[in-house]
Amino acid sequence: MISTSSSTSTSTGTGARLRYLSRRDVERVDLPMEVVIERVEAALMEKGAGRTEMPPKPGIHPRPDAFIHAMPAYLPALDAAGMKWVSGFPQNQAAGLPYISGLIILNDPATGIPRCVMDCTWITAQRTAAASAVAARYLCDPGARELAILGCGVQGRSHLEALRLVLGGLERVRAYDTAPQVAADYCADARAAGIEALVAAGVREAVEGADVIVSSGPILLCPEPSLQADWIAPGAFISPVDFDSYLQPEAFERADLLFTDDLDQFHYYQRAGYFARTPKPQGDLGQLVSGAVAGRQRRDQIAIAVNLGIALEDMAVGIEVYRRAAALGIGTLLEL
């Protein structure tokens, strides 16, 4: 663990200072996906052991299907405390603006003084895919070869990167997007990265026979899901990062294994109207990673990991980005 420079968190003659990291600064740190996966898994292990603090995230909803969430968490093992203030506005895409945007604020756990503010866009994309990759380690058939991607935006791209790292046998991706050119560009980039990629004309063509399915469309309170249960192959692993926007209720009901990243947050979203017919999860990823709850036992089991996105993952990755940025002199120091 890289030590934090004293100039980033202690008082000077002009008062306490914090490091500001723009999106470009965060990307310049160039944290490898392998490290992101490692940090996310470590955070989940700590969660499973009961050594973290993370309340369910509250939110406001200024527009239909839009949200702004406050996501606080404390991860003592990594000396990471803070909050992500993140928004998701589906309407933004039509205006050429990002669907997801926001900030991560890191505080010094010893004093409470803010020590870093950074853009959260890159971290959100990477840690979300990393959580799916961690779930895949425990819930996916290790012989998985074919991946279906529904939604070829930021999450579709980061998931391909992360899943290839933990599922070394992946050979092909079938990609579907409501915008055909987006899917075509996605497949061209996947082929350039050395994986066979085919554009699917529809959801069924993408998912039938797939070993792994990732759905990453917009999160909708009243969706019209199109992925039918009987299209899912025995033994498939599914990561619906768009909640229940693509999967029909019968698809969730067909799962032999159903996990989420946080049970309290899952129940919170059920009360808010999501997952109306989704069965009760058997556990969360912390319990799965720590061994408190068993994962896949047979190759033909269908497994679903409903990852809602938790602040512990943001803190685990954010603190690593911050420390590396401080060591490299990246970012701007600001007076508080």
TORDRENTOR-809022 format. One record per residue (C-alpha): x, y, z; residue in three letters; residue number from 1. Coordinates in pm, 1 decimal, always signed. Example, Ala and Ser with C-alpha at 12.3 -4.5 7.8 and 13.67 -1.06 7.14 Angstrom:
residues 2
ZALUM      east     north        up    r    k
ZALUM   +1230.0    -450.0    +780.0  ALA    1
ZALUM   +1367.0    -106.0    +714.0  SER    2
***
This chain:
residues 336
ZALUM      east     north        up    r    k
ZALUM      +0.0      +0.0      +0.0  MET    1
ZALUM    +148.4    +335.4    -105.5  ILE    2
ZALUM    +175.5    +580.4    +182.2  SER    3
ZALUM     -12.0    +907.1    +159.1  THR    4
ZALUM    +191.2   +1226.0    +118.1  SER    5
ZALUM    +150.4   +1449.6    +422.8  SER    6
ZALUM     +73.6   +1744.2    +196.5  SER    7
ZALUM    -253.9   +1583.4     +94.6  THR    8
ZALUM    -417.3   +1545.0    +434.5  SER    9
ZALUM    -250.5   +1762.5    +699.9  THR   10
ZALUM    -281.1   +2126.7    +787.7  SER   11
ZALUM     -32.1   +2381.2    +652.8  THR   12
ZALUM     +11.6   +2745.3    +726.4  GLY   13
ZALUM    -286.2   +2823.1    +506.9  THR   14
ZALUM    -509.5   +2543.6    +641.5  GLY   15
ZALUM    -593.3   +2190.0    +539.0  ALA   16
ZALUM    -560.1   +2094.3    +173.5  ARG   17
ZALUM    -723.1   +1831.9     -41.0  LEU   18
ZALUM    -631.3   +1680.3    -374.8  ARG   19
ZALUM    -874.6   +1733.0    -662.6  TYR   20
ZALUM    -870.5   +1472.1    -938.3  LEU   21
ZALUM   -1060.4   +1545.7   -1258.4  SER   22
ZALUM   -1182.4   +1262.2   -1478.0  ARG   23
ZALUM    -869.8   +1304.6   -1688.9  ARG   24
ZALUM    -655.0   +1286.9   -1374.2  ASP   25
ZALUM    -826.7    +966.4   -1260.3  VAL   26
ZALUM    -772.3    +809.2   -1600.3  GLU   27
ZALUM    -405.3    +919.5   -1600.2  ARG   28
ZALUM    -346.3    +711.4   -1288.1  VAL   29
ZALUM    -418.9    +415.8   -1519.1  ASP   30
ZALUM    -517.8    +169.0   -1247.6  LEU   31
ZALUM    -517.4    -176.9   -1411.2  PRO   32
ZALUM    -841.5    -372.9   -1414.3  MET   33
ZALUM    -660.2    -658.1   -1239.2  GLU   34
ZALUM    -601.4    -428.2    -942.6  VAL   35
ZALUM    -960.1    -299.9    -950.3  VAL   36
ZALUM   -1087.8    -659.1    -929.0  ILE   37
ZALUM    -846.5    -735.8    -647.1  GLU   38
ZALUM    -954.7    -429.7    -445.5  ARG   39
ZALUM   -1325.7    -500.5    -499.5  VAL   40
ZALUM   -1283.8    -861.0    -389.3  GLU   41
ZALUM   -1090.6    -747.6     -80.4  ALA   42
ZALUM   -1372.0    -506.0      +8.5  ALA   43
ZALUM   -1630.8    -781.2     -30.7  LEU   44
ZALUM   -1423.4   -1012.0    +188.4  MET   45
ZALUM   -1418.8    -746.4    +460.5  GLU   46
ZALUM   -1794.1    -699.5    +419.7  LYS   47
ZALUM   -1850.3   -1071.5    +457.5  GLY   48
ZALUM   -1647.3   -1067.6    +776.7  ALA   49
ZALUM   -1856.8    -783.3    +921.8  GLY   50
ZALUM   -1569.1    -535.6    +931.7  ARG   51
ZALUM   -1724.9    -252.8    +728.0  THR   52
ZALUM   -1985.9     +18.6    +766.7  GLU   53
ZALUM   -2223.3    +101.1    +483.5  MET   54
ZALUM   -2584.1    +219.7    +518.1  PRO   55
ZALUM   -2827.3    +169.3    +228.0  PRO   56
ZALUM   -2791.4    +457.2     -14.7  LYS   57
ZALUM   -3055.2    +732.9      -1.3  PRO   58
ZALUM   -3148.9    +912.8    -319.1  GLY   59
ZALUM   -3353.5   +1179.4    -490.7  ILE   60
ZALUM   -3519.8   +1149.9    -831.9  HIS   61
ZALUM   -3551.3   +1484.9   -1012.7  PRO   62
ZALUM   -3666.6   +1331.1   -1343.7  ARG   63
ZALUM   -3839.2   +1004.4   -1446.1  PRO   64
ZALUM   -3598.7    +708.7   -1417.8  ASP   65
ZALUM   -3322.2    +947.2   -1305.4  ALA   66
ZALUM   -3147.9    +936.3    -970.2  PHE   67
ZALUM   -2893.8   +1118.4    -755.9  ILE   68
ZALUM   -2761.5    +892.2    -479.0  HIS   69
ZALUM   -2550.3    +949.0    -170.0  ALA   70
ZALUM   -2330.8    +644.9    -105.6  MET   71
ZALUM   -2124.3    +656.9    +218.0  PRO   72
ZALUM   -1898.4    +375.9    +340.1  ALA   73
ZALUM   -1609.5    +303.1    +575.2  TYR   74
ZALUM   -1355.5     +30.0    +502.7  LEU   75
ZALUM   -1112.6     +12.1    +798.8  PRO   76
ZALUM    -880.4    -246.1    +641.7  ALA   77
ZALUM    -794.5      -1.5    +360.1  LEU   78
ZALUM    -820.2    +312.2    +578.5  ASP   79
ZALUM   -1087.6    +434.1    +339.0  ALA   80
ZALUM   -1384.0    +646.9    +440.3  ALA   81
ZALUM   -1602.3    +871.5    +231.1  GLY   82
ZALUM   -1898.7    +903.4      +1.7  MET   83
ZALUM   -1988.1    +886.3    -363.9  LYS   84
ZALUM   -2242.6   +1144.3    -484.1  TRP   85
ZALUM   -2354.2    +995.5    -813.6  VAL   86
ZALUM   -2627.1   +1060.2   -1067.2  SER   87
ZALUM   -2776.5    +852.2   -1346.5  GLY   88
ZALUM   -2989.0   +1034.6   -1604.9  PHE   89
ZALUM   -3093.7    +819.7   -1905.6  PRO   90
ZALUM   -3205.4   +1131.3   -2096.0  GLN   91
ZALUM   -2847.4   +1257.3   -2105.3  ASN   92
ZALUM   -2739.9   +1017.1   -2376.8  GLN   93
ZALUM   -2961.2   +1179.8   -2638.4  ALA   94
ZALUM   -2793.6   +1511.9   -2557.7  ALA   95
ZALUM   -2441.6   +1368.8   -2581.7  GLY   96
ZALUM   -2394.6   +1377.8   -2203.5  LEU   97
ZALUM   -2285.4   +1084.5   -1983.5  PRO   98
ZALUM   -2556.9    +870.2   -1827.5  TYR   99
ZALUM   -2352.0    +837.1   -1506.5  ILE  100
ZALUM   -2165.9   +1128.7   -1345.1  SER  101
ZALUM   -2065.6   +1243.1    -999.6  GLY  102
ZALUM   -1792.9   +1274.7    -740.0  LEU  103
ZALUM   -1616.2   +1063.1    -480.0  ILE  104
ZALUM   -1514.8   +1240.0    -160.0  ILE  105
ZALUM   -1254.7   +1069.9     +60.5  LEU  106
ZALUM   -1212.9   +1174.8    +425.1  ASN  107
ZALUM    -926.7   +1109.4    +663.4  ASP  108
ZALUM   -1072.6    +844.6    +899.6  PRO  109
ZALUM    -864.9    +982.5   +1188.8  ALA  110
ZALUM    -982.5   +1344.9   +1164.5  THR  111
ZALUM   -1280.8   +1349.4    +926.7  GLY  112
ZALUM   -1108.8   +1615.6    +716.9  ILE  113
ZALUM   -1168.1   +1574.9    +342.2  PRO  114
ZALUM    -849.1   +1470.4    +170.0  ARG  115
ZALUM    -957.5   +1407.2    -189.0  CYS  116
ZALUM   -1239.6   +1489.1    -428.9  VAL  117
ZALUM   -1238.7   +1302.5    -759.2  MET  118
ZALUM   -1459.3   +1241.4   -1058.8  ASP  119
ZALUM   -1640.8    +909.7   -1019.5  CYS  120
ZALUM   -1720.4    +821.5   -1381.7  THR  121
ZALUM   -1421.4    +597.8   -1457.7  TRP  122
ZALUM   -1425.6    +432.6   -1115.1  ILE  123
ZALUM   -1798.3    +356.1   -1138.7  THR  124
ZALUM   -1751.2    +187.7   -1476.2  ALA  125
ZALUM   -1452.4     -17.2   -1363.4  GLN  126
ZALUM   -1571.8    -126.4   -1019.6  ARG  127
ZALUM   -1914.1    -229.7   -1151.7  THR  128
ZALUM   -1754.0    -463.3   -1401.8  ALA  129
ZALUM   -1508.6    -581.2   -1137.2  ALA  130
ZALUM   -1796.4    -679.6    -907.1  ALA  131
ZALUM   -1945.9    -889.1   -1187.9  SER  132
ZALUM   -1604.5   -1047.4   -1244.2  ALA  133
ZALUM   -1572.3   -1136.0    -875.6  VAL  134
ZALUM   -1921.2   -1287.7    -879.8  ALA  135
ZALUM   -1826.8   -1484.0   -1190.9  ALA  136
ZALUM   -1532.4   -1641.7   -1008.0  ARG  137
ZALUM   -1773.6   -1806.0    -766.3  TYR  138
ZALUM   -2089.6   -1846.7    -973.4  LEU  139
ZALUM   -1980.0   -1903.3   -1333.4  CYS  140
ZALUM   -1891.3   -2232.7   -1498.7  ASP  141
ZALUM   -1510.4   -2205.8   -1532.0  PRO  142
ZALUM   -1537.3   -2347.8   -1882.3  GLY  143
ZALUM   -1747.8   -2054.5   -2005.3  ALA  144
ZALUM   -1668.5   -1963.8   -2365.3  ARG  145
ZALUM   -1946.0   -1741.8   -2497.2  GLU  146
ZALUM   -2054.0   -1402.4   -2361.9  LEU  147
ZALUM   -2372.0   -1211.5   -2445.2  ALA  148
ZALUM   -2373.3    -834.6   -2395.1  ILE  149
ZALUM   -2704.3    -646.5   -2393.6  LEU  150
ZALUM   -2621.0    -276.7   -2405.6  GLY  151
ZALUM   -2289.4    -186.6   -2566.5  CYS  152
ZALUM   -2209.2    +135.9   -2383.3  GLY  153
ZALUM   -1959.0    +200.1   -2105.9  VAL  154
ZALUM   -2063.7     -98.9   -1894.9  GLN  155
ZALUM   -2069.0    -334.6   -2191.7  GLY  156
ZALUM   -1708.3    -243.5   -2263.5  ARG  157
ZALUM   -1576.7    -257.9   -1907.5  SER  158
ZALUM   -1749.5    -592.5   -1848.9  HIS  159
ZALUM   -1580.3    -750.5   -2148.1  LEU  160
ZALUM   -1242.1    -636.4   -2013.8  GLU  161
ZALUM   -1307.9    -760.5   -1659.6  ALA  162
ZALUM   -1469.2   -1093.2   -1747.6  LEU  163
ZALUM   -1188.0   -1188.0   -1984.8  ARG  164
ZALUM    -947.0   -1158.2   -1693.3  LEU  165
ZALUM   -1132.1   -1403.8   -1468.6  VAL  166
ZALUM   -1273.5   -1633.4   -1738.3  LEU  167
ZALUM    -972.2   -1715.3   -1947.5  GLY  168
ZALUM   -1168.8   -1941.4   -2180.7  GLY  169
ZALUM   -1395.4   -1670.8   -2324.5  LEU  170
ZALUM   -1371.9   -1690.0   -2703.1  GLU  171
ZALUM   -1672.4   -1507.7   -2842.3  ARG  172
ZALUM   -1906.2   -1220.7   -2761.8  VAL  173
ZALUM   -2250.9   -1169.3   -2913.3  ARG  174
ZALUM   -2355.8    -807.7   -2869.4  ALA  175
ZALUM   -2695.1    -640.9   -2891.8  TYR  176
ZALUM   -2781.8    -274.2   -2857.1  ASP  177
ZALUM   -3097.4     -82.3   -2940.5  THR  178
ZALUM   -2868.8    +133.1   -3158.3  ALA  179
ZALUM   -2723.1    -109.2   -3418.7  PRO  180
ZALUM   -2424.1    +111.7   -3498.8  GLN  181
ZALUM   -2324.1    +115.0   -3130.5  VAL  182
ZALUM   -2321.2    -266.2   -3135.0  ALA  183
ZALUM   -2123.8    -267.0   -3461.1  ALA  184
ZALUM   -1859.9     -32.9   -3315.9  ASP  185
ZALUM   -1844.8    -244.0   -2999.7  TYR  186
ZALUM   -1781.8    -561.3   -3198.0  CYS  187
ZALUM   -1516.4    -392.7   -3411.6  ALA  188
ZALUM   -1330.7    -287.4   -3098.0  ASP  189
ZALUM   -1369.4    -635.6   -2945.5  ALA  190
ZALUM   -1223.2    -796.1   -3257.7  ARG  191
ZALUM    -934.1    -549.9   -3246.8  ALA  192
ZALUM    -871.7    -669.3   -2888.9  ALA  193
ZALUM    -850.1   -1027.8   -3008.2  GLY  194
ZALUM   -1193.0   -1176.7   -2938.0  ILE  195
ZALUM   -1447.2   -1300.6   -3190.7  GLU  196
ZALUM   -1748.0   -1069.3   -3186.5  ALA  197
ZALUM   -2084.5   -1085.2   -3360.5  LEU  198
ZALUM   -2364.0    -828.5   -3375.1  VAL  199
ZALUM   -2694.9    -985.4   -3267.0  ALA  200
ZALUM   -3015.1    -870.5   -3433.9  ALA  201
ZALUM   -3212.6    -908.3   -3110.9  GLY  202
ZALUM   -3200.8   -1012.3   -2748.1  VAL  203
ZALUM   -3285.3   -1376.6   -2817.2  ARG  204
ZALUM   -3013.2   -1411.4   -3078.5  GLU  205
ZALUM   -2761.6   -1266.5   -2832.9  ALA  206
ZALUM   -2842.5   -1479.2   -2528.8  VAL  207
ZALUM   -2947.1   -1822.3   -2655.8  GLU  208
ZALUM   -2666.9   -2067.0   -2577.3  GLY  209
ZALUM   -2451.8   -1804.9   -2403.1  ALA  210
ZALUM   -2251.4   -1911.5   -2097.4  ASP  211
ZALUM   -2245.1   -1558.5   -1953.6  VAL  212
ZALUM   -2503.3   -1281.9   -2000.2  ILE  213
ZALUM   -2453.0    -918.3   -1901.8  VAL  214
ZALUM   -2743.0    -675.4   -1938.7  SER  215
ZALUM   -2639.9    -312.1   -1908.8  SER  216
ZALUM   -2918.6     -91.4   -2034.3  GLY  217
ZALUM   -3070.4    +202.7   -1844.9  PRO  218
ZALUM   -3219.6    +131.1   -1501.2  ILE  219
ZALUM   -3596.8    +175.5   -1530.5  LEU  220
ZALUM   -3862.5    +170.9   -1260.0  LEU  221
ZALUM   -4130.3     +39.8   -1497.5  CYS  222
ZALUM   -3937.0    -155.2   -1761.1  PRO  223
ZALUM   -4067.4    -378.3   -2037.8  GLU  224
ZALUM   -3819.6    -666.2   -2000.7  PRO  225
ZALUM   -3758.1    -882.3   -2306.9  SER  226
ZALUM   -3520.1   -1157.5   -2191.8  LEU  227
ZALUM   -3731.4   -1469.9   -2150.2  GLN  228
ZALUM   -3651.3   -1750.4   -1908.5  ALA  229
ZALUM   -3650.7   -2024.2   -2171.4  ASP  230
ZALUM   -3378.6   -1845.7   -2370.1  TRP  231
ZALUM   -3129.5   -1901.4   -2086.0  ILE  232
ZALUM   -2903.7   -2203.9   -2126.7  ALA  233
ZALUM   -2850.9   -2448.1   -1836.9  PRO  234
ZALUM   -2541.2   -2347.2   -1642.7  GLY  235
ZALUM   -2550.3   -1982.1   -1752.2  ALA  236
ZALUM   -2428.6   -1698.2   -1529.8  PHE  237
ZALUM   -2614.5   -1366.3   -1557.6  ILE  238
ZALUM   -2513.7   -1023.0   -1432.2  SER  239
ZALUM   -2803.6    -776.0   -1477.7  PRO  240
ZALUM   -2637.8    -446.4   -1386.3  VAL  241
ZALUM   -2952.1    -267.2   -1507.0  ASP  242
ZALUM   -3156.6    -426.7   -1225.4  PHE  243
ZALUM   -3465.0    -594.9   -1378.2  ASP  244
ZALUM   -3483.6    -386.2   -1694.5  SER  245
ZALUM   -3393.9    -671.9   -1934.0  TYR  246
ZALUM   -3478.8    -990.5   -1741.0  LEU  247
ZALUM   -3841.0   -1096.3   -1717.5  GLN  248
ZALUM   -3957.0   -1206.2   -1369.3  PRO  249
ZALUM   -3966.9   -1569.6   -1483.6  GLU  250
ZALUM   -3595.3   -1547.4   -1565.7  ALA  251
ZALUM   -3516.1   -1453.6   -1206.3  PHE  252
ZALUM   -3747.6   -1728.3   -1083.7  GLU  253
ZALUM   -3563.0   -1986.9   -1293.7  ARG  254
ZALUM   -3229.0   -1919.9   -1122.6  ALA  255
ZALUM   -3084.4   -2193.5    -901.6  ASP  256
ZALUM   -2851.3   -1939.4    -740.1  LEU  257
ZALUM   -2946.7   -1576.6    -679.6  LEU  258
ZALUM   -2710.4   -1332.9    -510.1  PHE  259
ZALUM   -2685.4    -956.7    -469.8  THR  260
ZALUM   -2403.9    -730.0    -356.1  ASP  261
ZALUM   -2598.8    -606.3     -52.8  ASP  262
ZALUM   -2918.2    -750.6     +93.5  LEU  263
ZALUM   -3026.5    -431.3    +272.1  ASP  264
ZALUM   -3001.1    -232.2     -49.9  GLN  265
ZALUM   -3182.8    -502.3    -244.1  PHE  266
ZALUM   -3475.3    -485.2      -0.8  HIS  267
ZALUM   -3462.9    -104.1     -16.7  TYR  268
ZALUM   -3505.7    -117.3    -394.9  TYR  269
ZALUM   -3787.7    -369.9    -365.8  GLN  270
ZALUM   -3973.8    -126.0    -140.3  ARG  271
ZALUM   -3912.1    +142.3    -401.5  ALA  272
ZALUM   -4082.2     -68.9    -669.1  GLY  273
ZALUM   -3800.4    -257.3    -838.5  TYR  274
ZALUM   -3771.0    -641.2    -842.7  PHE  275
ZALUM   -4143.6    -681.9    -773.5  ALA  276
ZALUM   -4144.1   -1054.8    -850.5  ARG  277
ZALUM   -3779.8   -1136.9    -789.4  THR  278
ZALUM   -3726.3   -1419.2    -536.0  PRO  279
ZALUM   -3532.5   -1358.6    -216.8  LYS  280
ZALUM   -3156.0   -1378.4    -277.2  PRO  281
ZALUM   -2969.3   -1659.9    -106.1  GLN  282
ZALUM   -2698.5   -1424.0     +12.9  GLY  283
ZALUM   -2473.6   -1134.7     -80.3  ASP  284
ZALUM   -2133.6   -1127.6    -248.5  LEU  285
ZALUM   -1957.4   -1068.9     +82.6  GLY  286
ZALUM   -2099.5   -1394.3    +216.0  GLN  287
ZALUM   -2010.9   -1568.1    -109.8  LEU  288
ZALUM   -1649.7   -1444.4    -118.0  VAL  289
ZALUM   -1591.2   -1516.6    +251.8  SER  290
ZALUM   -1729.8   -1869.9    +217.4  GLY  291
ZALUM   -2025.4   -1815.6    +449.4  ALA  292
ZALUM   -2261.9   -1916.3    +166.3  VAL  293
ZALUM   -2178.7   -2171.0    -104.3  ALA  294
ZALUM   -2157.7   -2079.4    -471.2  GLY  295
ZALUM   -2194.8   -2299.5    -777.6  ARG  296
ZALUM   -2209.8   -2671.3    -702.0  GLN  297
ZALUM   -2311.8   -2811.2   -1042.6  ARG  298
ZALUM   -2234.7   -2713.1   -1399.8  ARG  299
ZALUM   -2603.9   -2696.8   -1495.8  ASP  300
ZALUM   -2703.5   -2445.5   -1226.3  GLN  301
ZALUM   -2827.3   -2107.6   -1352.0  ILE  302
ZALUM   -2675.8   -1830.5   -1139.8  ALA  303
ZALUM   -2767.7   -1461.4   -1123.9  ILE  304
ZALUM   -2576.2   -1188.6    -940.8  ALA  305
ZALUM   -2786.1    -873.1    -903.4  VAL  306
ZALUM   -2517.4    -614.8    -834.0  ASN  307
ZALUM   -2678.0    -285.4    -736.8  LEU  308
ZALUM   -2350.9     -98.6    -692.9  GLY  309
ZALUM   -2219.7     -44.3    -341.0  ILE  310
ZALUM   -2009.3    +231.1    -187.5  ALA  311
ZALUM   -1754.0      -8.8     -38.6  LEU  312
ZALUM   -1636.5     -85.1    -391.0  GLU  313
ZALUM   -1600.7    +286.2    -466.6  ASP  314
ZALUM   -1400.6    +342.6    -148.8  MET  315
ZALUM   -1175.2     +43.9    -217.1  ALA  316
ZALUM   -1091.9    +161.6    -568.8  VAL  317
ZALUM   -1101.9    +534.0    -491.6  GLY  318
ZALUM    -845.0    +512.6    -212.1  ILE  319
ZALUM    -606.0    +327.4    -444.1  GLU  320
ZALUM    -650.5    +587.2    -717.7  VAL  321
ZALUM    -592.5    +865.9    -464.0  TYR  322
ZALUM    -274.2    +714.5    -320.7  ARG  323
ZALUM    -124.4    +649.1    -660.9  ARG  324
ZALUM    -218.8    +997.8    -780.2  ALA  325
ZALUM     -51.1   +1150.8    -473.3  ALA  326
ZALUM    +264.1    +944.6    -531.3  ALA  327
ZALUM    +274.7   +1049.2    -897.6  LEU  328
ZALUM    +192.0   +1414.3    -829.7  GLY  329
ZALUM    -128.9   +1396.7   -1033.2  ILE  330
ZALUM    -412.4   +1636.1    -952.5  GLY  331
ZALUM    -453.4   +1980.6    -801.5  THR  332
ZALUM    -408.5   +2068.0    -433.6  LEU  333
ZALUM    -682.1   +2298.8    -306.8  LEU  334
ZALUM    -716.1   +2490.5     +17.9  GLU  335
ZALUM   -1017.6   +2399.0    +228.7  LEU  336
***
